Amino acid sequence: MRIEDAYQAERRATEAARLLRDRIVNGGDSGRVKTDVDRLELCALDLQRCVEAVQDAAAVSENPQQFSADIQRLKECSSQFLKKTLIVHDSGVSPTVQQIEELLNVLSSS
């Protein structure tokens, strides 16, 4: 089901954020950090795409309320994660550990 795709996208976003955080903590070179920031943005966009697909599928299902709480949580998480990711990505400077921790908190608190 599409809800599983959204959960997997959420896990990939978490892993991308952890990888970026670890790279920054360990003093990774700027080229690798930039690649990791790009990966983070792609994961955020993929998460949003998956959540929208779940919403679309739920709207036409026989029981649209079945996953409504999960969908709402994923929708809020996706929105906040994408917003914070775009700030990191579009800033043009290497992100800080604090910024990445905030991203991880968005994913873990939802």
C-alpha positions as CSV (number, residue, x, y, z in Angstrom):
1,M,0.0,0.0,0.0
2,R,1.1,3.6,-0.5
3,I,1.3,4.2,3.2
4,E,4.2,1.9,3.4
5,D,5.9,3.9,0.6
6,A,5.5,7.0,2.7
7,Y,6.9,5.3,5.8
8,Q,9.9,4.1,3.7
9,A,10.4,7.7,2.4
10,E,10.4,8.9,6.0
11,R,13.0,6.4,6.9
12,R,15.2,7.4,3.9
13,A,14.9,11.1,4.9
14,T,15.9,10.2,8.4
15,E,18.9,8.3,7.2
16,A,19.9,11.1,4.8
17,A,19.8,13.6,7.7
18,R,21.8,11.3,9.9
19,L,24.4,10.8,7.2
20,L,24.7,14.5,6.7
21,R,25.0,15.2,10.4
22,D,27.7,12.5,10.8
23,R,29.6,13.9,7.8
24,I,29.6,17.4,9.3
25,V,30.6,16.2,12.8
26,N,33.5,14.2,11.3
27,G,34.7,17.2,9.2
28,G,33.7,15.9,5.8
29,D,35.0,17.9,2.8
30,S,32.6,20.5,1.3
31,G,32.0,18.5,-1.9
32,R,30.7,15.5,0.0
33,V,28.6,17.8,2.3
34,K,27.1,19.5,-0.7
35,T,26.2,16.1,-2.2
36,D,24.6,15.0,1.1
37,V,22.6,18.3,1.2
38,D,21.3,17.5,-2.3
39,R,20.4,14.0,-1.2
40,L,18.6,15.4,1.8
41,E,16.5,17.7,-0.5
42,L,15.6,14.8,-2.8
43,C,14.5,12.8,0.2
44,A,12.4,15.6,1.5
45,L,10.7,16.0,-2.0
46,D,10.2,12.3,-2.2
47,L,8.6,12.2,1.2
48,Q,6.2,14.9,0.2
49,R,5.4,13.1,-3.1
50,C,4.7,9.9,-1.2
51,V,2.4,11.6,1.3
52,E,0.5,13.3,-1.5
53,A,0.1,9.9,-3.2
54,V,-1.3,8.4,0.1
55,Q,-3.7,11.2,0.4
56,D,-4.9,10.7,-3.2
57,A,-5.3,7.0,-2.7
58,A,-7.2,7.4,0.6
59,A,-9.6,9.8,-1.0
60,V,-10.9,7.2,-3.4
61,S,-10.6,4.1,-1.1
62,E,-13.6,2.3,0.4
63,N,-12.5,3.4,3.9
64,P,-10.9,6.9,3.6
65,Q,-10.6,7.3,7.4
66,Q,-8.6,4.1,7.9
67,F,-5.2,5.9,7.9
68,S,-6.3,9.4,8.5
69,A,-4.2,9.9,11.7
70,D,-1.1,8.5,10.0
71,I,-1.7,10.6,6.9
72,Q,-2.1,13.8,8.9
73,R,1.1,13.0,10.9
74,L,3.0,12.3,7.7
75,K,1.6,15.4,6.0
76,E,2.7,17.7,8.9
77,C,6.1,16.0,9.1
78,S,6.7,16.2,5.4
79,S,5.7,19.9,5.2
80,Q,8.0,20.9,8.1
81,F,10.9,18.7,6.9
82,L,10.7,20.1,3.4
83,K,10.6,23.7,4.7
84,K,13.6,23.2,6.9
85,T,15.5,21.3,4.3
86,L,15.0,24.0,1.7
87,I,16.4,26.6,4.2
88,V,19.5,24.4,4.6
89,H,19.8,23.7,0.8
90,D,19.2,27.2,-0.4
91,S,21.4,29.0,2.1
92,G,24.5,28.4,0.0
93,V,26.6,27.6,3.1
94,S,27.4,24.4,4.8
95,P,24.7,23.4,7.3
96,T,25.4,23.3,11.0
97,V,24.9,20.3,13.2
98,Q,22.1,22.2,15.0
99,Q,20.2,22.6,11.7
100,I,20.4,18.9,11.0
101,E,19.4,18.0,14.5
102,E,16.3,20.2,14.0
103,L,15.5,18.2,10.9
104,L,15.9,14.9,12.8
105,N,13.7,16.3,15.5
106,V,10.9,17.0,13.0
107,L,11.1,13.4,11.8
108,S,11.3,11.8,15.3
109,S,8.7,14.0,17.0
110,S,5.9,13.4,14.5
